[in-house]
Amino acid sequence: MRLQWRLLAAVFLLVATWIFTVGPPSALQEALELVDASSPHPPIGQYRVHEQYAGVSTGSQGDVSPDDQMYLPPMYTSLYLHLLPCVGIATRPVPPPRPLPRNPRFVLLVDSWERQQTGTKTVESLASIVEQYGLVFVAPHVRMSNIQGIPGWTQWRSPHALDGFTPAKWLLPMSEYYDVPYSAGHLPMVSYEDFVARSNSTITTALMLDWEKNSCKGGRPEWYPAYGASMQALQMKCFDGHFPAKSLTPQIVDDWFALGNGVALAEAEGRPPPPVPSVAMLNWRKHTFGPDFWFMDLWKGKCRFRWNAKWNRTAVEFAQRELPRRYVAIKIRSGDWLRHYWRPKSRDEVQVCFDHIAQAAQYYLKHLGHSPDTPVFMATEWPNPPESKYHYATVSYLTAAFNSLHRAVRIVSYTNNAYDIGIVTLVQFHVLLNAAVVVGLEDTMLQLVRQYNPRLPLALVGSQSGRKCDNWNPPPAGGRPPPRFLYLVQARKLDEVLQISDDSEMLCLTFGERSPYCDYRPHTTWTSGRNHLWKRAIRLPRRYEYYIFMDDDVHLTTPKGFEAMLLKYRPAIAAPGSAVHFPSDFKDKNTEALRIGTFDAMCNAYHQDVFFHSLVLPYYDGMDSFTWWASQLYAIYLAHIFHPDEVYGFQLLPTTNSRREGTYPQRWDLPAMNKPFLDECIPEADPRRPLWKGFVQVAVRQATAAPGTRRHLLPKETLDEYLNRDTPWWRKVKQIRDEAFA
């Protein structure tokens, strides 16, 4: 009986896979009849490059013409080009190969437990160790986009991405996935075959990374040298996987290669020492040698590995057969919904995302001049998600959602059972790169798409974080009202026009590299840069409801959510997420709006009354030579005094700061910073002095929404009183204001 059920389940799985990836024969035949076989596609082996045209509206991108400005939703911060380190990697030249050191020591990566783009991070991490300590990288084997295995070694246990034992014949050389000549130009590298010849098929040390903190006694690594394998390791050493990379020393690395101080492996008994020293890394992760699961120091910003472009030929041939010349593509990573921290609580949470994807696909078909039943390409791993496929409730939501998408849009997918699933993913990736527009949800794969083809238009209907699909808001037939928010952004460089939300515009300043979209001020401080943007905004011909200062390395995950909170509560000043400073004993983590005392400068919103008719702005820059942190401290103090209980924090809106580059004055000396404020700005005799709270962290629940007419104007008499005071502080502030309002 058990065997019958297994056979029945296998038949059901085959039928479901056929339906999802191919569709009924009649639908596929009709789709193929729509393909214009004579229309030109990009040359095989090249990506289509989408040229931007002059005068494109803020936030628009890509393959459109001036008389066909199709709507594109705002780009998420994680996909901004200036925050992606490897933009243009597909067309970077191949450097000459790096020579091997005089006495080479070789490193093999045996398994990494990471897939696709995250697998690349693990390779980059090990490459950083190789580069730092003068080692040689041995090109590893790959299967299912995992770095894994040495031919003849045993797979003792299977990670969630794999199904059972992996025969050696399924292991592919690294060159099938990655552009090896390109990587060999960035670090010393040899092929596995070359290493076999140099080492007499003998590895000095198998270095097992210990993640369970039990001296490697919790179990064997994923891959282990088996009896009879041609490649063997003489000894096993245990090493803490969390050992900090910054604490590695040449002596520690030398010890990895030293023979005689590890546990001898019986599988290699009788073998002589190898002619060259080597170490095989077992149980490698993207967070190896780091303090946390998302450790990035070894791989962030590295661009030494890129995917093999030979699969673009397969992608182009597929598109020529089954898609129109300018086609719409969809990218859906179903596995994200199955992760325990993002699992939906209802079907509606999933369905709304798929409904918006379907609406967006139909929208772009129309704007590209196609009929509604024109084939649309979809890249996805469904119906075989890599993990948690037995969370039946979520799988049922996804099944219904994918079925609805197939009913709404004629889907064409690329599958090939003769290929490793990782190779299929690479072909899908290249089909995405050649699309006219890609519809999907913000995720790490689309970060790669942006870096390989920066001008490809992306229409992101939602975000990866929490699976929120609130970013698809095409304009109604009558057009949109003027935007209500202006973002003021300082950046080292900015490679594109940013539209942070559908209801906003942007002014920007760059201080590192010139940008055609921003003012270039290479010698500004943080304070003078913000004041420059403040003056530029003051001089604009129209006003906005809120002005939002934001640094370029800030990830505001839900700009629409932040804007909605501003319109709901109408605060004088507000900060989202981690920009809120909480008191140490604060426990109310579920209240959306709080009246706060202090807040980080990474992202601050100012009501138009405060922006124009208050004394919080401009920032005072008199202490910039001492510390750049003082100007924000003074803005907090002035908010206490002139807008008490009107500064809000919205703690439920995720906000992160991804980069803190450069050297600048960073002193936190409160007495020294307070002195000019207390002596020159609000002296002891000032009647408002009692309102000054100092640097105190306060968070008080605010449950009442405010009317849309709430105002924060300071009386003209108050402005005149302070701006006419004869102190260095107020003379400086008055000078900046006069320049702005002249």
N, C-alpha and C positions, 0 to 999 in steps of 0.2 A: 504493500500500500504506500509506504514511504517513497519508494522508487517511482510509483505512478504519479504522486504529487510533484516530485522533482521534475519529471518529464513534462507534466502539464505547465509548471511554472516556467520551464525553459521555452516551451512553445509560446506562452504568453509574452515573455520578454522579447523574443524575436519579432513577433507581430507588432508589439508596441514600438520597438526600435524602428521597424520599417515604416510605420505610420508617421512617427515624429520626424524622421530624417528624410523621407522621400515623399510620402503622401500617396494617395491612390493613383493608379496608372493613368486614369483619365485626366486628373488634375495636372500631373506631371507633363502629360502629352500636350495639354492646352498651354501650359507655361512655356514649353519649348517652342511652340508655334509663334509665340510673341517675340522671340529673340530675333533681333536684326543681325543676321550673320555677316552681312556686308559692312556694318558700321565699324569704324576703326576703334580698336582698343589700344591701350598703351603697349609699346613694344615689349615683347617677352624679355623678362630680366630687368625691366625698369618699372619704377613707380610713376603713376600719374601725378604731376605736380599741379596744384591748384593755385593759379595766380590771383592775388588780390587786386582789386581795381581801386583807383583813386576815388575818394569821396564816399567810401562805404560808411554806412551809419554805424554808430558806436556799438560794438559787440558783434557785428556781422563778420562772417569769415567765408573764405573759400570760393567754391566753384559756382558763382552766380554772376549775373550781368547787371549793369546799373539800372536797367528797366525791369529787373526781376529780383528785387531785394527780399528774398524769402526770410522769414523770421527764424532766428536761431536763439534758443534760450541762453541765459547767462551761463558763463563757464564757471565751474567750481574752482576754488582756490588751488586745490591739489593738482589741477591741470594747467595752471598758468605756465606759459613757456619759460618765464624767467626763473621759475622755481624748479624746472626740470633740467638736470645737469647734462643730459646726453642728447639735447636737441640737435637734429641733423646728423645723427650717428650713421644713418644708412648710407650717406654719401661722403663720409669722411675718408680720406685716402688711406691706403694700407701702408703703414710705416715699414722700413726695412727691418728684418728680423733681429731681435736682440741676441747678442752672442752669449754663449754659455760661459760661466765663470771658469777660472783655471782649474779648480778642483770642485767639480759640480757635486752638489747634494740634491737628491731628487725627492719630490713630494707627490704622493698619489692621493687623490680624493676618491674614496671608495663608496661612500654613500652619504646623502645629505638630507633625505626625508623632505625635500621641498620640491615643488613643481613649478614649471613654466617660468614666469618672470621672477618669482621668489627663489627658484632654483638658481637663476643667474646671480642673485644676491649672495648665495652661499659660495658660488665659484669666485665672485669678486672678493669675498671676505678672505678666502684662503690665498687668493692672488696677492692681497695686501701683505700677508705674512711672508709669502715667497719673495716679494719685492723688497721688503724691509730687511730681510736677513740674508739676501744674496743666494736664494735657493733656485731650483729649477722645477717648473711645473710640468707634470706628466699629464697629457691630455686624457681625461677619464672616459669611462663608458656611460652611456645614457640609455634609459628606457622609460617610456611614459613621461618624458620630460624630467625625470628624476636622475640626478647623478647617482649611479649605483653600480656596484658589482665589479668583480674581476673574473674573467672567464675561468670556470672551474671551481670557484669559491661557492660555499653553501649559503643559501638564504635561509637563515634560521627562523625568522619570523617575518611577517608581512605588515608593513604600515598600512594605514587606512586607504591609501591610493592604489594599492596593488591587490591582485587576486592570486594568492598562492605562490608556489615556487616559480622562480624565473630561470629558465634554462639559459645557458650561455649564448645560445644562438640568437636570442632575442635582444642581447646587449648590442647597442649600436655605438660606433666610434663617435667621439665628440664632434668630429667634422660634419656629421649628418645634421647636427643642430646649430653649431656655431661656426662662424667664419674664422677658422684657425689661423690663416696667415695674418689677419688683422690683429688677433690676440697675441700672436708671436712677435708682433712689432711693439708690444707694450711690456712683455715680460719674457724671460728666458723660458722656452718651452720645447718639449720633445714629444713625439707620438708615443703611444703605449708600446708599439712594436720596437721603436728605437730603444726604449727603456729595457725591454725584455732582452735585447741583444747586449746592452751595456752591463746589465745586472746579473746575467746568467739565470734569469727568472727567480731571483732571490731578493727579498726585501729585508732590510736590516731590522726594522721595528714596525709592528702594528700598534699605533697609538690610539687606544680606546678612550674616548672622551666620556667622562663619568658625569651623568646628569642626575643620578639618584643619590649622590653623596654617600656611597657605601663601598668605596674602593673597588668599583667595577664588579661587585659580587652579586648584583641584582639580575644578571642575565647577560647573554652574549650579545654582541652588536648585530645589526641587521645582516651584514655579510661577514663571513668568517672563512679562513683558509681551510679547505677540506682535504682529507687524505687523497692522495693521487693527483691533486691539481699540479699543473706545471709551475705555476707561480706560488711561492710560499714565503711566509715571513718567519724569521728565525726566533723572534721574541715578541712578547706582548708587554706594553707598558700602559699604566692607567694614569690619566691626567684629568684634572678638574675642568669640565666644560665651561664653567663660569669664571675660570681664572682670568683676571682682567688683562686685556691686551696691553694696556699701558705699563703693566708690571712684568711683561715678558722681557727677558734679557738674552743676549747672545749665549750666555752660559746655559740657560734653560733650554734654548733651542739646540745647542750642541749636544746636550744630554739625550735628546730624542734620538740622535743618530749613533750614540755610543753603544757598542755591542758588549753584552755581558752584565748589564745591570737591570735587565727585565726578566720576565718569566718565560723560560724556554718553551716553545711550542712543539709538541710532539709530532705534529704533522710535517715539520721540517727536519726531523732528527737525521743526523748524518750529513747534512748539507754543509759545505765549506762556507766561510764568510763571503759575502758578495764583493765583487771587485769595486763597486761604487756604493757609498752610503745612501740610504733611502729610508723614508718613513711613509707609511700608509695611514691616512686619517680615517678613523672609523667613528660613526655617529656624529658627523659634522652637522651643524645647524646654522641658520642665518644669524643666530644670536651667540654663536660660539665666541668665547673670550670676552663676553659682555655681561653687564650686571642685570639685564632685564630681557624679556622676550623679544622686544623690538630694538635690540641693540643695533646701531647703525654705523658706528665709527669706522668699521673696516670696509663697508661697502657703499656708504652714502657718497654720491658724487663721483663714483668710479664708472668709467666707460670703456673698459678694456675688453669687453665681450659683446659681440652683436650676433644676432641670429643669421643663419646661412640664407642668403638671398636666392639660392638656387631654387627654393620652393616657390618663388614668385612665378616661375615659368608654369608650374602646375596650376597655380592660382589663376593666372591669366588665361590659360587654356580652358579651365573650368568656366570662367566668366564669359569667354567668347561663345561657349556652347549654350549657356543657360541664362545669361543675363543681358539686359540692354547695355549699350555703350556707357551711359551715365546711369548708374544704378544706386538704389538705396540699400543700405546694409543695416542690420540690427545686431547688437552685441548684448547677450544676456548670460551672466554667470550665475546659474541657478544655485550653485553650492553656497553662495553667500546667505541665502535665506535659510539654509540648513545649519549654519553655525549657531551654537547655543546662545550666543549673546545677541543675535539678530533674528531669531526665529519669530515669525509673525504670530500674533495672538488670534487672528481671524483671517478668513479667506479674503475679506475686503482689502486688507493691507497689501496683499499680493495682487489682487485683481486690478486695483486702481493703477498700479505701475504698468501692468500689461495693457490696460485700456489706453493709457497715455502713449505707450510705445506704438500701439496700433494707429492711434490718431495721428501721431507724428509721421509714421511711415506713409499713411495716405496723404498727408499734407505735402510731403516732399515729392511723392509720385506726381501729384498734380502740378507742383511748381517746376518739375523737370519735364513736364509735357507728356507724362505717361498716363495710360488708362488705369483705373483702380485695380484691375486684375493683373497688372504687370508683375513679374516675379521680383521678389525682394529677398536678398541674401540674409541668412541668419547664422551667426557664429555662436555656438553654445555647446556645452558638454552634456546637456540634457538629451536623453533620459538616463544618463549614467553619471550622476554627480559624484565627485570624488570622495565624499564623506557623508555620514549621517543619513544615508538613504533609507534607513529603517525608522526615521522619525515620521511615522505614517501620516499624522495630521498635516504636517507641512508638505509632504509629498503629494497629498491629495489636493491641497491648495494649488501647488505648482502644476499638477496635471490638468486641473480645470482651467488654469490661466493659460497654459500653452495651447490647449485645445481652442480656447476662445481666440487666441492670436492667429492660429491657423485658419479659423473661420473668417477672420477680418482681413487677413493679408495672405497673398499667395507666397508661401515660404519656399525657398530653395536653400538647402544646406549641403555642405561638402562632407562626405564620409567616404572612407576607403578601408575596408576590413583588412586589406593586405598590408596596410601601413601601421606602424606603431602609433598609438593614440596621440603621442606628443608631436609626431610629424603631421598628423591630421590637424592638430592645433596650429602648427606653423603655417600650413596652407590656408586655414581659415584666417589667420592673422594677416597674411598677404592679400587675401581677397578684401579684407577690411581696408587695407592701405590704398587700394585702387578704387574705392567707392567714391561716388559724388558727395555723399553725406552719410554719416554713421549715427544711428539712433541707439540710445542705450542708457544705462545708469553709470554714473561716475564710479570707476574702479581702477585698480592698479594696471590691468591690461590696457586700458585706454590711455594711461600715462605713457606706455610704450608706443601706442599708436601715434600719439602726439609727437613723440620724440623721433620716430622714424619718418613721419610725414607731417611736419608742423602745420601745413596749410590745409589739411583735410578738415572740413567742417564737421563738428561734433554737435549733435542735438541731444543733450542730456536731460531726460525728463525727471531724474531723481538722483539721489546720492547713495553711495555705498554705505555710509554710516547710518545705520538704523533703517535702511531701505525706505527713506522718505521720498515720495514721488510728487513733489509740489512745484516742480520747476518747468512744467509745460503750460504756458499761458500765452498762446498766440493772440495777436491783437484782434479785436472785433472789427467788423466791416467798417465801422465809422472811425477807426483809429483809436489811439490811446490818449488820455489826458497827459499833461506835462509831468515828468517824474518828480517825486516829492523828496528824494534823497540825493545828496551829493557826497561822494566818497573822495577824500583827500588823501592821496597815497604817496608816501616816500619810498623809493626803491633804489637799489644799486644799479639795476638795469631793468628795462621793460621792453619786451619784444613784440608786444601786441596791444591793441586797444582792449581794455577790460570793461565789460559790462557786468557788474557784480550782482545786479538783480534787474528784473524787468521794470522796476519803478525807480531807477537811479541813473545817474551819470557820474563821471569821474574827472577830477583834475589830478595831475600827477607831477612829481618832480623826481628826476634821477640825479644821483651824485657820483655814480661810478662810470657809466657808459651813456653816450647820447642815445636818445630815443626820438623817433619822429612824432611821438604822441605826447611827450612830456616836456616841461621846462628842464633845462640842464643847469644844475648848480653844483659844481664839483667841490666847492670849498665850504659848504654849509655845515653847521652843526645840526643835531637833531632838532634843537629849538628853533634856530633860524630857518631851517627847512620848513617846519610846520608854520612858522609865521609867514613865510613866503606864500605858501598855499592859502593861508588865511587871507592875506591881502588880495591874492588873485580871485578868491571866491567873493570877497566883498565887492569887487569891481565888476562882477558879472551883471548882465542886464536883467536877470531875474533871480528871485529868491526861492529857496527850497525850505521844506518844513524842518528837516534835520540835516546837519553837516557832520559827517562821520570821518574823523581822522583814523587812519589805519596804516600800519607799517606793512611793507610788501611781504614779509615772512609770516604774517598772521593768517591762519586758516580759520575763517569764519564759516563754519560748516553749513549754517542755515541763515543766510542773509535775509531771506524773506521772513523767517521767524523773528529775527532781531527787529526788522522794520515793523512787523506787526505788533510787537511789544511796545515799541516807541509810540505808535499811533494809539494803542490801547490805553497807556498810562500817561502819556504826554509829559515825561520828566524834563527837567531843565538840562540835566546831563545824565548819560547812562553808559554802562559798560556791560558786555556780555561775558558769560562763561567764566573762564579762568582769569579774566581781567578783574574780577571781583576779589577784594581782599576780605577774608572772613576772620572773625575773632576765633581764637583757639578753642573756645568752648561752644562754638556754633554747631547745632545739630539738626536744624530744620533744612533738610536737603531737597524738599519737594515743593517749596513755595516758588512760584515763577518770578515774582517781583519782590525786591527787597529795597528798603531805604538804607543806603550804605554810607560809610565814612570815607574810605580810601579805595582807590582803584588804580590798576595798572594802566600805563599809557598805550598799550598795544592797540587798543580799539576803543575810542571814546566818541559818543554821539552828543552833539550840542544842538539844542533847540534853536531855531532861528533868532529868537529874542536874545538868548545868551550870546549867540555868535555875533550879533550886531550891536546889541544894546545892553551890555553887561561889562563887568571889569575882570572877568575870569580870563578872557582873551584880549589881546595877544599874550603869548607866553613871555615871561620875563627872562631875559638871557644874560643877566648880569653875573651869574655864577657859572657860566659855561666853561670857563677856563679851570674851574675847580672840580665840577662834576656836571655831567649832562642830565643827571637825575633830578637836579634841584628844580628845574622849570616845571616838571610835572607835579612835584611836591607843592609848589606855590599855587598851581591851578587847583589842587585839592583844597588847600587852605582858603583860597578865595571863594570856592564853591561853598565851603562851610559858612562863610561870613555873609555872602550876598544871596545865596540860594539855600538856606538851611532846610533840611528835610526834603529837598527836591532833586537829590542825586540818587539814581536807582541802579540796581544791579539785577541782571536777568540770568540767574545761575544755571538754568536748565538748557541754555543754548551753548553747544560745544564750541570751544575756541581754543586753539593751540598756537604756539609760537615755535616755528620749526628751525629757525636759524638765528644765531646771535654772532654776527661776523664783525671783524674789525676791532681796532683798539681805539679807545676814547676815554676821557676822564670818567672814572667810575668810583666815586667815593660816597659812602653812606655815613656822613657825619652830621647828625641832626642838629647839635648845637651850632656848628659852623653854618649850616644851611639856613637855620632859623634866624640867625642874627640879622641879616639884611631885611628879612621880612618883618621882623618885630621892630627894628630900628627905623626903617624907611617907609614901609608899606602901611602897617597898622600899628602905630606906636601905642604905648600904654594909655595915653590920654584919649585915644579914639573911642567913641561910644560903642563901636561895634567890636571892640577887642574881646569882650566876654564871649562872643560867638565863635571865636577861634578855638578849635578842639585839639589842635596839635595832630600828630600822626597817630590817630586812634582808629582801630578797626571796629566798625559797627555794622550790624546787619539786622534790620528790623522788618518784620513781615508787613507788606503793603498789599492789601486784598482788594482795594477799591480802584476801579478804572476811572480815568479822568475824562471830562468832556473835551470834545475837539477844539473848544474855544479857550482851553487853559493857556494862560500867558505867563511869561517870566521876565517882563520888562523891568529894568531899573528906572526909576524916575530920572528925568533930565537933571534935576537938581543934585541927585546923588552922583551922577556921572561928572557933572561940572565940579562938584566939591572935591573929588579925589583927583581928577585929571589936572586941576589947577594947583595942586599942592607942590611946593617947591622942595622936593626931595629927589635924590638921584633915581630912585625907583620910579616915581610917577612921571618925572621928566622923560625917562626912557620909554615908558609905556605910551605917553602922549605922543612922542615922536613917531613911534610905529603906527599908532592909530591915525595920526595926521597924514602919513604917507598913504595909508590904505584908503582914507575917505577923501583925499584931495580931489 
